[in-house]
Amino acid sequence: MFLTQHGGVESLIAGLCAAFVMTMAAVAVAIQVCRERGWVAKPQPNRWHKGTPAKFGGVSMWLVVLIISVCVIPASNRSAWVVLGLASLMFALGLIDDIVHLRPGPKLLAQCCVAALSIAFGSALSVQGHPILSFCLSLFWIVGITNAFNLLDNMDGLAAGVALVTASYLAVLYLVGGMRDYASLLCIVAGASAGFLIFNFSPARIFMGDSGSLFLGFLLGSASLLQFRHVSGVPALVFTPVIVLSIPILDTVFVSVTRRLRGQPVSVGGTDHSSHRLVRMGLNERNAVILLYAATVASGAVAISVRHFAYAQALGLTLLWLFLLVLFGIHLFHTEPTNDSHDHANPLLQQLLQHDSLAFLLDPVVLSLAYYFAYFLRFETAVPRNDFVAFLHSWPIVLMAKCGTLWACGIYRHSWWRGSTGDAYRLAVSSALGELLAVLVLVGLYRFSGYSRIVFLADFAVSWMFLVLLRRSFRLFRESIRHWGSPSSLQSRRVFVLGTSENTEVALRFLQTRQIECAGLIDTNGGSDLRRHVWGMEVIGQVQDLPRLAATHRVSEVILPENEFMPCSEAEFVDSCRRDRLQVTKLGLHPLNDDGD
């Protein structure tokens, strides 16, 4: 009981360090035992790993957390021990699944039973006057977070690292709230996750398995709800669990939706997670995992920040951060991995992720957030009640006016993610006309009584800025990934890529993996995409401009993506390029100019 005699932060750090050291030792022993007995994970087509890491790493984490908790957490703290005990049941379920591979149905039913017990003992999100709704929300949350960590365990170091960051933030939140025992439990979990991560970071020597991921997911999901029993009257607490755990939630939601739309069971493994897509876009495995770590750290920082704001401000900041994460997910899941195709794919997937219907979903959200923040820019701290009521009455009018002017000004004639320098001007004109139309409607309906001119001036500036950033986000995202993923110096080989379709993106990914630099895209649509940025690359000219562009950019090779639309036949294009001393290469890097091809 030495650790319990030293209160405060020192005992929490001691518990974390003890868990870290003991987990490292336990995992090192587990690796040796598993290799001697042949308990290793062999490569599979639907799994990402290539080597043969040891299995059952979750046993070491669970054992260390249990042993140190006995020394740190008082037996009188019933809630903490209930969470730990039920998390141990979830660990046992995962261990059985690791050994005999349970079917998804019985496995989910068992998870719901354990989650129901947790809710019965107090780990619940309470909605006053609605016990059934409270139970359903709590069950959905606990089971959802449990499986989110299970799905997140798809790349070396990812689940353990996210668990480390999440547990650390929750420990800080509980410590600040005076709930030291819960903070101690979460510090132990953070230390165990860090100790395991030493051996699990790429290249991994051991996997945690379902026993570890279900244990961590259930413990963090249940522990995140304990605050609702002990603290009340703080609206920001409602947002805290969602924000802190937003990365596993985001990955689970997008993977589940895309798998269902293409006819693939959610429970079947695959290489279509956020981490896998980042690697396909050009990052190596370590950088992909580190990027998701950074997003988790940022989410935790937002969760702590919102606790210092009033309800309305906390809501605005939360919605803005969640929107940015959703936008990140949309860019990441914009295209489907080519090796995960299914016969029963739903065509709605392509319509949602690859077509311009996204603009009609994102623009209203952006414009609503802009109008919401305009009120806070006007009143700085808290919006007076009468003005907030005026906001609620006028929001539908302002939204319809601004969306209508965007349509009337031809903003949607081009793809929302194919930005050009002229978009900023057109969006400024459209935003100004939208504000003017909204003001005229409010004057006609309410004589503009109770509304502030400053609010609408601020709304114009914020709306314009958000719309421009939204349309440039695709380019910025792709360029950032390409810059971070590329080595400091690419090979001397530089090429043009023909076209701007989804086939072009496949070609760009291929070039990225081969460290071949793309000097620009060549438009094949009659100049409609000229000077725009598509897939993060600028469309620098048309087919007839190739001789001039080749001399300017010192390029002697053109990549022709498979099935790309061309304004002429392939043979005519190859003959034209041969006369201009340009090598034409198909996506598979099979030269067309050589004799016999």
NUDRENMI-360267 format. One record per atom (N, C-alpha, C): residue in one letter; x, y, z. Coordinates in steps of 0.2 Angstrom, whole numbers, plus 5000, padded with zeros to 4 digits. Example, Ala and Ser with C-alpha at 12.3 -4.5 7.8 and 13.67 -1.06 7.14 Angstrom:
<recs>
a506649725039/a506249785039/a506649845039/s506449895035/s506849955036/s506450005039/
</recs>
This chain:
<recs>
m500449945000/m500050005000/m500450065000/f501150064998/f501550114998/f501350174994/l501050154988/l500850214983/l500250254986/t499850224990/t499250254993/t499450304998/q500050305001/q500250345006/q500450415004/h500550424998/h500850484995/h500250514990/g499850554992/g499350584988/g499550624983/g499150644979/g499250694974/g499550664967/v499950714964/v500150694957/v500750644958/e501150644963/e501650594964/e501450524964/s500950514967/s500650444967/s500450414960/l500150464957/l499850444950/l500450434945/i500950474946/i501550464942/i501950394944/a501950384950/a502250324952/a501850264950/g501150264950/g500750204947/g500850204940/l500950254936/l501050254929/l501750224927/c502250244931/c502950214930/c502950144932/a502650124937/a502650054939/a502350014934/a501750034931/a501349994926/a501849994920/f502150044918/f502650044912/f503149994913/v503549994918/v504049954919/v503849874919/m503349864923/m503049794924/m502749764917/t502449814913/t502149784907/t502749774902/m503249814902/m503849794898/m504149734899/a504249714906/a504549654908/a504049594906/a503349604908/a502949554906/a502849534899/v502849594895/v502849584887/v503449544885/a504049564887/a504649534885/a504649454886/v504349434892/v504249364894/v503749334889/a503249374888/a502649344884/a502949334877/i503349374874/i503649364867/i504049304867/q504449294872/q504849234872/q504449164872/v503949164877/v503549114878/v503149094871/c502849144868/c502449134862/c502849114857/r503449134856/r503849114850/r504049034851/e504249024858/e504348954859/e503848904857/r503248924859/r502648884858/r502248894851/g502548934847/g502248944840/g501648984840/w501549024846/w500949074846/w501049134842/v501049134836/v501249194832/v500749214827/a500649274825/a500149294820/a500449284813/k500149244809/k500449234802/k500149284797/p500449304792/p500149354787/p499549324784/q499049374783/q498449354780/q498249404775/p497849384769/p497649434764/p497349494767/n496849484772/n496449544774/n496749574780/r497449564782/r497749594787/r498349634784/w498549684788/w499049724786/w499749704787/h499849664793/h500549644795/h500849594790/k501549594790/k501949554785/k502349504789/g502549514795/g502949474799/g502549424803/t502849394808/t502549344812/t502649364820/p502249424822/p502349444829/p502049394833/a502249394840/a501949354845/a501149374846/k500749334849/k500049344850/k499949354858/f499349374860/f499149374867/f499549424871/g499749484868/g500049534872/g499549564877/g498849564875/g498349584880/g498449554887/v498649494887/v498649464894/v499149494898/s499749514896/s500249554900/s499949624902/m499549654898/m499249724900/m498749714905/w498349664904/w497749654909/w498049634916/l498549584916/l498849564922/l499149624926/v499549664923/v499849714926/v499349764929/v498849784925/v498349834927/v498049804933/l497849744933/l497549714939/l497949714945/i498649694945/i499049684950/i499149754953/i499349804949/i499449874952/i498849904955/s498249894952/s497649924954/s497449894961/v497649834963/v497549804970/v497949844975/c498549874973/c499049904977/c498849984978/v498450004973/v498350084972/v497650104974/i497150064971/i496450084972/i496150054978/p495850094983/p495550064989/p494950014987/a494849964991/a494349924990/a493649954991/s493650014995/s493050044996/s492750084990/n493150094985/n492950124979/n492550074974/r491950064975/r491550014972/r491550024965/s491450084962/s491350104955/s491950084951/a492550104954/a493150084950/a493250014950/w493149974955/w493249904955/w492749864950/v492149894950/v491649864946/v491849874938/v492049934937/v492349944930/v492949894928/l493349884933/l493949844932/l493749774931/g493249754936/g493049684935/g492649664929/l492249714927/l491849694920/l492349704914/a492849744915/a493349754910/a493749684909/s493849654915/s494149584915/s493749534912/l493049534912/l492649494909/l492649504901/m492749564899/m492849584892/m493449554890/f493949564894/f494649534892/f494549454891/a494249424895/a494149354895/a493749334888/l493249374887/l492949364880/l493349374874/g493849424875/g494249434869/g494749374869/l495049354874/l495449294874/l495149234871/i494549224873/i494249164870/i494149174862/d494049234860/d493949244853/d494649234850/d495249254853/d495849254850/d496049174849/i495749134854/i495949064853/i495449024849/v494849034849/v494348994845/v493949034840/h494049094840/h493749134835/h492949134835/l492649174839/l491949174840/l491649204834/r490949184833/r490549214828/r490349284830/p490249334825/p490149404827/p489449414831/g488949374830/g488349374834/g488449364841/p488649304843/p488749284850/p489249334853/k489749354850/k490249394853/k489949464854/l489549494850/l489149554851/l488649554857/l488349494857/l487849484863/l488149484869/a488749444870/a489149444876/a489349514878/q489549554873/q489849624875/q489249664877/c488649654874/c488049694877/c487849674884/c487949614886/c487749584892/c488249624897/v488949624896/v489449654900/v489249724901/a489149754895/a488949834895/a488349844900/a487849804899/a487249814903/a487449804911/l487849764912/l488049754920/l488449824922/s488849844917/s489149914919/s488649964920/i488149974916/i487650024916/i487250014923/a487149954925/a486749944931/a487149964937/f487749964937/f488249974942/f488450054942/g488150094937/g488250164938/g488650194932/s488950154927/s489350184922/s488850204916/a488550264917/a487950274912/a487950354911/l487650364905/l487550434903/l486750444905/s486650494910/s485950494912/s485650554909/v485050534906/v484550584903/v483950594908/q483950644911/q483350654917/q482650634914/g482350594917/g481650584915/g481550534910/h482150504907/h482150454901/h482550394903/p482350354907/p482850294909/p482950254903/i482450234899/i482650194894/i483050224889/l483050284887/l483450324883/l484150324886/s484250334892/s484850334895/s485250264895/f484850214896/f485150144895/f485350134888/c484950154883/c485150134876/c485750174874/l485750244876/l486350284874/l486950254878/s486950234884/s487550214887/s487750144884/l487250104883/l487450034880/l487750044873/f487550094869/f487750104863/f488450134863/w488550174868/w489250214869/w489750154871/i489650114876/i490150074879/i490250014874/v489749984871/v489949934866/v490249964860/g490050024858/g490350064852/g491050074853/i491250104859/i491950114860/i492350054861/t492050004864/t492449934864/t492649914858/n492149914853/n492249884846/n492749934842/a492650004844/a493050044840/a493850034842/f494050014848/f494750004849/f494849934846/n494449894846/n494549824842/n494649834835/l494249884832/l494449894825/l495049934824/l495149984829/l495750024828/l496449984828/d496449924831/d497049884832/d497149854825/n497349894820/n497449874813/n498149884810/m498549924814/m499249934812/m499649944818/d500249924817/d500749924823/d500749984827/g500649984834/g500650034838/g500050084838/l499550074834/l499050124834/l498550114840/a498250064841/a497750054847/a498150074853/a498750044854/a499050054861/a499250134862/g499450164856/g499650234857/g499050274858/v498450264855/v497850304856/v497550294863/a497650224865/a497450214872/a497850254877/l498450254876/l498950294880/l498750364881/v498650394875/v498450474875/v497750484878/t497250434876/t496550444879/t496550434886/a496950384889/a496950374896/a497250424900/s497750454897/s498150514900/s497650574901/y497350584895/y496850644896/y496250634901/l496050574901/l495450564905/l495750564912/a496350544914/a496650544920/a496750614923/v496950664918/v496950734920/v496250764921/l495750744917/l495150774919/l494850744925/y494950684927/y494750664934/y495150694939/l495750704938/l496150734944/l495950804945/v495850844940/v495550904940/v494850904944/g494450854942/g493850854945/g493850824952/g494450804955/g494450784962/g494350714963/m494250674957/m494150604958/m494850564957/r495150564962/r495850534962/r495950464960/d495450424963/d495550354962/d495450334954/y494950364951/y494850354944/y495450374940/a495750434942/a496350454939/a496950404940/s496950374946/s497450324947/s497350264942/l496750244941/l496650184937/l496850204930/l496650264928/l496850274921/l497550294920/c497950314925/c498650314924/c498950254924/i498650204927/i498950134927/i498850104920/v498250124917/v498050094910/v498550134905/a498650194906/a499150234902/a499850204902/g500050184908/g500750164909/g500850094906/a500250054907/a500249984904/a500249994896/s499950034893/s499850044886/s500550074883/a500950114887/a501550134885/a502050084885/g502050044891/g502549984891/g502449934885/f501749924884/f501649874878/f501849904871/l501749974871/l501950004865/l502650004863/i503149994868/i503849984866/i503949924862/f503549874862/f503649814858/f503149814853/n502649854853/n502149854848/n502149904842/f502649954843/f502750004838/f503049974832/s502950004826/s503149974820/s503949964820/p504249914818/p503949844817/p503749804823/a503149784824/a502849754830/a503149684831/r503349674838/r503549604840/r503049564843/i502449604845/i501949564848/i501249604847/f500749574846/f500049604845/f499649594852/m499249644853/m498849634859/m498249584858/g497949574852/g497449534851/g496749564853/d496249524852/d495549554855/d495549554862/s495949514866/s495949514873/s496149584875/g496649614872/g496949684874/g496549734872/s496249734865/s495949784862/s495249794866/l494849734867/l494249734870/l494249764878/f494849744881/f494949764888/f495049834888/l495449864884/l495649934884/l494949974882/g494649954876/g494049994874/g493549994879/f493349934882/f492849934887/f493049974893/l493649974896/l493850004902/l493850084900/l494050104895/l494050174893/l493350204892/g492950164888/g492250184887/g491850184893/s491950134898/s491550144904/s491850194909/a492450204909/a492750254914/a492550324912/s492550334905/s492350394903/s491650424905/l491250374907/l490550394910/l490450394917/l491050384921/l490950384928/l490850454931/q491150504927/q491050574929/q490350594930/f489850564926/f489150584926/f488850574933/r489150524937/r488850504943/r489150554949/h489650584947/h490050624953/h490050704952/v489950724946/v489950794944/v489350814940/s488950864942/s488350884938/s488450954937/g487950984933/g487951054931/g488451084927/v488851044924/v489451064919/v489251034913/p488951074908/p488751054902/p489351024897/a489951054898/a490451034894/a490650954895/l490450934901/l490550864903/l490250814897/v489650834895/v489350794890/v489750784884/f490150834882/f490550834876/f491250794877/t491450794883/t492150764884/t492350694882/p491950644883/p492050584881/p492050574873/v491550614870/v491550614863/v492150644860/i492450694862/i492950724859/i493650684861/v493750664867/v494350634868/v494450564864/l493850534863/l493850464859/l493650474852/s493750534849/s493450554843/s493850514837/i494450494838/i494850464833/i494650394832/p494550354837/p494250284836/p493550284834/i493150334836/i492450344834/i492450354826/l492850404824/l492850424817/l493050364813/d493550324815/d493850274811/d493250214810/t492950204816/t492450154816/t491850174812/v491650234812/v491050254808/v491150254801/f491750284799/f491850284792/f491950214789/v492350174793/v492450104790/v491750064790/s491350074795/s490750034795/s490250054789/v490250124788/v489850154783/v490050124776/t490750134775/t490950114768/t490950044767/r491050004772/r490949924771/r490249904770/r489749934773/r489049924772/r488849944765/l489150004763/l488950024756/l489149984751/r489749954752/r490049904746/r489849834748/g489449824752/g489149754753/g489649704757/q490149734761/q490549694765/q490349694772/p490349634776/p490149634783/p490649684787/v490449714792/v490849764796/v491349724800/s491149664802/s491549624807/s492049584803/v492049584797/v492649554793/v493249604793/g493849574794/g494449614794/g494549644787/g494949694786/g495149724780/g495649774781/t495949804775/t496449854775/t496149914773/d495649944775/d495250004773/d495150054779/h495550044784/h495550094790/h495950154788/s495850204793/s496150274792/s496950264791/s497250224795/s497950214795/s498150184788/h497750134785/h497950104779/h497950154773/r497450194774/r497350244768/r497850294768/l498050314774/l498650364775/l499250334771/v499350264773/v499950234770/v499850234762/r499250214760/r499150214752/r499250284749/m499150334753/m499250404750/m499950424750/g500450384753/g501150404753/g501550404759/l501150404765/l501550404772/l501750334773/n502350324777/n502550264779/n502150244785/e502150184788/e501750164793/e501850204799/r502450214801/r502550254807/r502250324807/n502350354801/n502150424801/n501350424801/a501050374798/a500350364798/a500050364805/v500350324809/v500150314816/v500350374820/i500850404819/i501050464822/i500550524821/l500350524814/l499750574813/l499150564817/l498950504817/l498350484821/l498450494829/y499050484831/y499250504838/y499150584839/a499350624834/a499350694835/a498650714835/a498150684830/a497450704830/a497150684837/t497350634840/t497050614847/t497350664852/v497950684852/v498150734856/v497850794856/a497650824849/a497350884848/a496550874851/s496250814850/s495650804852/s495550814860/g496050784863/g496150794871/g496150864873/a496650904869/a496650974871/a496051014870/v495650994865/v495051024864/v494551004870/a494550944872/a494150924877/a494250954884/i494850974885/i495051004891/i494851084890/s494951104884/s494751174883/s494051194884/v493651154882/v492851164882/v492651164889/r492951134894/r492751144900/r492851204904/h493151254900/h493251324903/h492851374899/f492351344895/f491951394891/f491151384894/a490751434893/a490051424894/a489751374889/y489151354890/y488851294886/y488851314879/a488651374877/a488551384870/a489251394867/q489751424870/q490351424867/q490751354866/a490651314872/a490851244871/a490551204866/l489951214865/l489551184859/l489851204853/g489951264852/g490251294845/g490951264844/l491351264849/l492051234848/l492051164847/t491651124850/t491551054849/t491351044842/l490751074840/l490551064833/l491051074828/l491451134829/l491951154824/l492451094824/w492751074829/w493251024829/w492950954826/l492350934828/l492050874825/l492050884818/f491850944815/f491750954808/f492450944805/l492950974808/l493650964805/l493850894805/l493650854810/l493850784810/l493450744804/v492750764803/v492350734798/v492650754791/l492850814790/l493150834784/l493850794783/f494250784788/f494850744787/f494650674785/g494050644788/g493850574786/g493650574779/i493250624777/i492950624770/i493550624765/h494050674766/h494650674762/h495050604762/l495050574768/l495450514768/l495050454765/f494350454766/f493950394763/f493650414756/h493950464753/h493650494747/h493650434741/t494150394741/t494150344736/t494250274740/e493950224737/e494050154740/e494650124738/p494950084742/p495550044740/p495349994735/t495749984730/t495549944724/t495549874725/n495949854731/n495949774732/n495449754737/d494949804739/d494449784743/d493749784740/s493749774733/s493049774729/s492649714731/h491949724731/h491549664732/h490949664727/d490749604726/d490249594720/d489549634722/h489449644728/h488749674730/h488849744732/a489349784729/a489449854731/a488849894729/n488749944734/n488149984733/n488350044729/p488050064723/p488250124719/p488250184723/l487850184729/l487850244733/l488450264736/l488950224737/l489550234739/l489950284735/q489950264728/q490350314724/q489950384723/q489350384724/q488950444724/q489150494730/l489250454735/l489350494742/l490050514742/l490550474740/l491250484742/l491550514736/q491350514730/q491750534724/q491450584720/h490750594721/h490450644717/h490250714721/d490050764718/d489950824721/d489350834725/s489050784727/s488450784731/s488750804738/l489350794740/l489650814746/l489650894747/a489650934742/a489551004743/a488951024746/f488350984744/f487751004746/f487650984754/l488050944756/l488050924763/l488550964767/l489150984765/l489651014769/l489451094769/d489251124763/d489151194763/d488651214769/p488051184769/p487651204774/p487851204781/v488251154783/v488651144789/v489051204790/v489551214785/v489951274786/v489651344787/l489151354783/l488751414784/l488451424790/s488151364793/s487851374800/s488351384805/l488951354805/l489451364810/l489651434809/a489751464803/a489951534802/a489451584806/y488851574804/y488351614807/y488351614815/y488451554818/y488451534825/y489051574828/f489651574825/f490251604827/f490151684826/a489851704822/a489751774821/a489451804827/y488951774830/y488651804836/y489151804842/f489651754842/f490151754848/f490651814846/l490851824840/l491251874838/l490951944840/r490351954839/r489952014841/r489952024849/f489751974852/f489651984860/f490251954864/e490751924861/e491351904864/e491251854869/t490951864874/t490851814880/t490251764879/a489651794882/a489051754881/a488551794877/v488151764873/v487651794869/v487051804873/p486751864874/p486151874878/p485651834875/r485151814880/r484651774878/r484151794872/n484051864872/n483551884867/n483951884860/d484551894860/d484951884854/d485051814851/f485051774856/f485151694854/f484451674851/v483951704854/v483251684851/v483251714844/a483451774843/a483451804836/a483951764832/f484451734834/f484851684830/f484451624828/l484151594832/l483751534831/l483251554826/h482851604826/h482351624822/h482651644815/s483251674814/s483451694808/s483951644805/w484151594808/w484651544805/w484351514799/p483751484799/p483551454793/p483451504787/i483351564788/i483251614783/i483951634780/v484451644785/v485151654782/v485451594779/l485251534781/l485551474778/l485251474771/m484651474770/m484351474763/m484551524758/a484651584761/a484851644757/a485551634754/k486051614759/k486751604757/k486751544752/c486451484754/c486451424749/c486151444742/g485651484742/g485351504736/g485751544732/t486151594735/t486551634731/t487151594728/l487451544732/l487951504730/l487751464723/w487151444723/w486851404717/w486751454712/a486551514713/a486351564708/a487051594705/c487551594709/c488151624706/c488651564703/g488351504702/g488651454698/g489251424702/i489251424708/i489751394712/i489851324711/y489251294710/y489151214710/y489251194703/r489451234698/r489551214691/r490251174691/h490651184695/h491351144695/h491351104702/s491751054702/s491851004707/s492051044713/w491751034719/w491951074725/w492651074727/w492951014726/w493651004728/w494151014722/r493951044717/r494451064711/r494451134711/g494951164716/g494951234717/g495351274712/s495251334711/s495651374707/s495651444710/t496151484708/t496251554711/t495651594710/g495251584705/g494651624705/g494051614709/d494051554713/d493551534717/d493451584723/a494051604726/a493951654731/a493551714730/y493651744724/y493251804722/y492551784721/r492351724717/r491651704716/r491351694723/l491651664728/l491351644734/l491251714738/a491751764737/a491651824741/a490951864738/v490951864731/v490351894729/v489651854731/s489751794731/s489151754733/s488951764740/s489451764744/s489351774751/s489051844753/a489251894749/a489051964750/a488351964748/l488151934742/l487451934740/l487051894745/g487251844747/g486851804752/g486751844758/e487251874761/e487051914767/e486551974765/l486652004760/l486152054758/l485452034757/l485351974754/l484751944753/l484451924760/a484851894764/a484551884771/a484351944775/v484751994774/v484552054778/v483952084775/l483852084769/l483252114766/l482652074768/v482652004768/v482151964771/v481951974778/l482451984782/l482352004789/l482052074790/v482252114786/v481952184786/v481152174784/g481052134779/g480352134777/g479952094782/l480252044786/l479852004791/l479852044798/y480452064800/y480452094807/y480652164807/r480752194801/r481052264801/r481752264804/f482052214804/f482752204807/f482752224814/s482252214818/s482252234825/s482552174829/g483052194833/g483352144837/g483952114834/y484152134828/y484752104824/y485252154824/s485852134824/s486452174824/s486852174817/r486952234814/r487352244808/r488052214808/i488352214814/i489052194815/i488952114814/v488452084817/v488452014816/v488451994809/f488052024805/f488052004798/f488752024794/l489052074796/l489752094793/l490152034795/a490152014802/a490651964804/a490451894800/d489751884799/d489551824796/d489851814789/f489851874785/f490051874779/f490851854779/a491251884783/a491951874783/a492051794785/v491751774790/v491851704792/v491551654787/s490951664784/s490751624779/s491151614773/w491451674771/w491851674765/w492551634767/m492851654773/m493451614775/m493351544775/f492751514778/f492651444779/f492551414772/l492151444768/l492051414761/l492651414757/v493051464757/v493751454754/v494151404757/l494251394763/l494651344766/l494351274765/l493651264765/l493351204763/l493551184756/r493551224751/r493751204744/r494451194743/r494851224747/r495551214747/r495851164751/s495451134756/s495651084760/s495851024757/f495551004751/f495750944748/f496450954745/r496551004742/r497251014739/r497751024745/l497651054750/l498051064756/l498250994759/f497650954760/f497750894763/f498250844759/r498050844752/r498450794748/r499250824748/e499250884747/e499950914747/e500350904753/s500050904759/s500350894765/s500550824766/i500050774764/i500250704765/i500850694760/r500850714754/r501350704749/r502050734751/h501950794754/h502650824756/h502950784762/w502450764767/w502750724773/w502950654771/g502650624766/g502750554765/g503350554760/s503550604756/s504050604751/s504750604755/p505250574752/p505850584755/p506150654753/s506650684756/s506950744754/s507050764747/s507350714744/s507450714737/s507150654733/l506750674728/l506450624724/l506950604718/q506850544715/q507250524709/q507250584704/s507650584700/s507750634694/s507150624689/r506850574689/r506250554685/r505650604686/r505450644681/r504850684682/r504450674676/v503750674677/v503350654672/v502750694673/f502350694667/f501650724667/f501150664668/v500550684670/v500050634671/v499450654667/l499150614662/l498650634658/l497950624661/g497550674662/g496850664664/g496750694671/t496150694673/t495950724680/t495450674684/s495350614681/s494850574684/s495050534690/e494650484693/e494850444698/e495450404696/n495450384689/n496050344687/n496750384688/t496650454687/t497250494688/t497550484695/e497050484700/e497250474707/e497650414708/v497350354705/v497750294706/v498450294703/a498550334697/a499150344694/a499650384699/l499350434702/l499750474707/l499950434713/r499550394715/r499750354721/r500350304719/f500250274713/f500750234710/f501450264710/l501450324707/l502050364706/l502350384713/q501950394718/q502150414725/q502550354728/t502250294727/t502650234730/t503250224726/r503350244720/r503950234716/r504450294717/q504250344720/q504650404721/q504750434715/i504250444710/i504350474704/i503950544705/e504250594703/e503850664704/e503450674698/c502850694700/c502350724695/c502450794694/a502550824688/a502650894687/a502050924686/g501450894685/g500850924683/g500350874680/l499750894680/l499150854676/l499050894669/i498850844665/i498650874658/i497950864657/d497550914656/d496850914655/d496650884648/t496150844649/t495850804643/t495050824642/n494850874646/n494150894646/n494050954642/g494450974637/g494351034634/g494451094637/g494951094642/g495151154646/g494751164652/s494251124654/s493751144659/s494151144666/d494651104667/d495051094673/d495651134673/l495751174668/l496451204667/l496551254673/r497151254676/r497351294682/r497051274688/r496651224688/r496351204694/r496851154698/h496651134704/h497051084708/h496651024709/v496850974706/v496450904706/v496850854709/w496650824714/w497050774718/w497650794721/g497650864722/g498250894725/g498750914720/m498650904714/m499050934709/m498750984704/e499151024702/e498951074697/e498851054690/v498251074687/v498151054680/v498551114676/i499151094673/i499551144670/i499451164663/g499051114659/g498951124652/g498551074649/q498451084642/q498051034638/q498550994634/v498250944630/v498650894626/v499050934621/q498750984618/q499151024613/q499751064616/d499751074622/d500251114626/d500851074628/l500851004627/l501350964629/l502050974627/p502150994620/p502851014618/p503151074622/r502751124623/r502951184627/r503051164634/l502551134637/l502651114644/l503251064645/a503351024641/a503950974641/a504651014642/a504651064637/a505251104637/a505351154644/t504751174646/t504751224652/t504951184658/h504651124659/h504751084665/h505251034665/r505551024659/r506050974658/r505850904659/v505250894656/v504950824657/v504950794650/s505150724650/s505150694643/s504650634644/e504250624648/e503850564649/e503150584651/v502650554648/v501950564650/v501650494652/i501250494658/i500950434661/i500250434659/l500050384656/l499350374653/l499050324658/p498550344662/p498250304667/p497750254663/e497650194666/e497250144663/e496550174662/n496150164656/n495550184655/n495350264656/e495850304655/e495750374655/e495450394649/f495050444649/f494750474643/f495250514640/m495250514633/m495750544629/m495350584623/p495550634621/p495250674615/p495350644608/c495750594608/c495950564602/c496050484604/s496250444599/s496350374600/s497050374603/e497150314606/e497850304610/e498350304605/a498250274599/a498850264594/a498950334591/e498450374590/e498650444588/e499050484593/f498850474600/f499150514605/f499950494605/v500050424605/v500750394605/v501150424599/d500850424593/d501250454587/d501350524588/s500950564591/s501050634592/s501550644597/c501550604602/c502150614608/c502750594605/r502750534600/r503450514598/r503750574593/r503350604590/r503550664586/r503850714590/d503550724596/d503850774601/d504350754605/r504550694604/r505050654608/r504850654615/l504250634616/l503950614623/l503850544624/q504050514629/q503950444630/q503250434634/v502850394631/v502150374634/v502250314638/t501950314644/t502050254648/t501350244652/k501050184651/k500450164654/k500550154662/l499950154665/l500050154673/l500450094675/g500450044672/g500949984675/g501649994673/l501850054670/l502450074668/l502750024662/h502250014657/h502449974651/h502450024646/p503050044643/p503150094638/p502850074631/l502450124628/l502050104622/l502450124616/n503050164617/n503450184611/n503850134608/d504050084613/d504550034610/d504249994605/d504649964601/d504449914596/d504149854599/g503649834597/g503349764599/g502849774605/d502749844607/d502249854612/d501649874609/
</recs>
